[in-house]
Amino acid sequence: MRIHIVEDDYGVRDALIELVSGQGHPVLAYADGEAFMNGCSPRGGDLVFVDLGLPGIGGVDVIRWLNELPEPPRVVAITGRPRIDIDLMMRCLPQNLQLLRKPLAPEAISSLL
């Protein structure tokens, strides 16, 4: 299983990379949705962490793209946005989508791996 991290905040991205790679998983990290969508090919057995508040191509659009792949990976949305914003964004996403709120707890991340 490869772990993909799509997060524009360097500090959050770096912390996720350290946590995930420290548990022995290969990690690919991207600062925005464009770089992720142009530079990778996630597989069905992969896990993708996607920040909902990405600049440019937003996290919601990235998640939609992932779900349209022939073998979609497992996706975890991450966000620090207010609850009302989250509720609006989640309306157009799969109901089984996992969501983690920032600040991210290491135990929550580890439980997903």
C-alpha positions in Angstrom: 0.0 0.0 0.0 1.3 3.4 -1.0 0.2 6.5 0.9 -0.5 9.7 -1.0 -0.7 13.0 0.8 -2.2 16.0 -0.9 -1.8 18.9 1.4 -0.8 22.5 0.8 0.3 23.3 4.3 4.0 22.4 4.5 3.9 21.7 8.3 0.9 19.4 8.1 2.3 17.6 5.0 5.7 17.2 6.6 4.2 15.8 9.8 2.1 13.3 7.9 5.1 12.2 5.9 7.1 11.5 9.0 4.3 9.7 10.8 3.4 7.5 7.8 6.9 6.7 6.6 7.9 6.0 10.2 5.5 3.1 10.2 7.1 1.7 7.1 4.8 2.9 4.4 6.0 4.4 1.1 4.8 8.0 0.9 4.2 10.3 -2.1 3.4 13.9 -1.2 2.0 16.7 -3.2 1.4 20.4 -2.4 -1.7 20.8 -4.6 -4.3 18.9 -6.5 -2.8 19.7 -9.9 0.5 18.1 -9.0 -1.2 15.1 -7.6 -3.5 14.5 -10.5 -0.7 15.0 -13.1 2.0 13.2 -11.3 0.6 9.9 -9.9 -1.5 6.9 -10.6 -3.1 5.7 -7.3 -4.2 2.1 -7.2 -7.1 0.4 -5.4 -4.9 -0.7 -2.5 -3.5 2.8 -1.8 -4.6 5.3 0.8 -4.9 9.0 -0.1 -5.1 11.9 2.4 -6.7 14.9 0.7 -7.0 18.4 2.2 -10.4 19.8 1.4 -9.1 23.3 1.4 -6.5 23.0 -1.4 -5.8 26.0 -3.6 -6.5 25.7 -7.4 -8.1 22.3 -8.0 -9.9 21.8 -4.6 -10.0 18.8 -2.4 -13.6 18.0 -3.4 -12.6 17.9 -7.1 -9.6 15.6 -6.3 -11.8 13.2 -4.3 -14.4 13.1 -7.2 -11.6 12.3 -9.6 -10.3 9.6 -7.4 -13.7 8.0 -7.1 -14.0 7.9 -10.9 -10.9 5.8 -11.3 -11.4 2.1 -12.4 -10.0 1.0 -9.0 -10.4 3.9 -6.6 -8.1 4.1 -3.6 -9.3 4.6 -0.1 -9.6 8.3 0.6 -9.5 10.3 3.8 -10.4 13.9 3.7 -8.7 16.3 6.1 -9.7 19.8 7.0 -9.4 22.6 9.4 -12.5 24.4 8.1 -15.5 25.3 10.2 -18.3 22.7 10.5 -20.7 24.5 8.3 -18.2 24.6 5.4 -17.5 20.9 5.9 -21.2 20.0 5.8 -21.6 21.9 2.5 -18.5 20.2 0.9 -19.5 16.7 2.1 -22.9 16.9 0.5 -21.5 16.2 -2.9 -19.0 13.5 -1.8 -19.4 9.8 -1.1 -21.2 9.1 2.1 -18.6 6.5 3.2 -15.8 9.1 3.0 -13.7 9.3 6.1 -13.0 12.8 7.5 -10.4 13.9 10.0 -10.3 17.4 11.5 -7.1 19.4 12.0 -5.1 19.4 14.1 -4.6 15.8 13.2 -4.0 13.3 16.0 -1.2 10.8 15.4 -3.4 8.0 16.8 -6.1 8.8 14.3 -3.7 8.6 11.4 -2.1 5.4 12.7 -5.4 3.7 13.1 -6.1 4.2 9.3 -2.8 2.6 8.2 
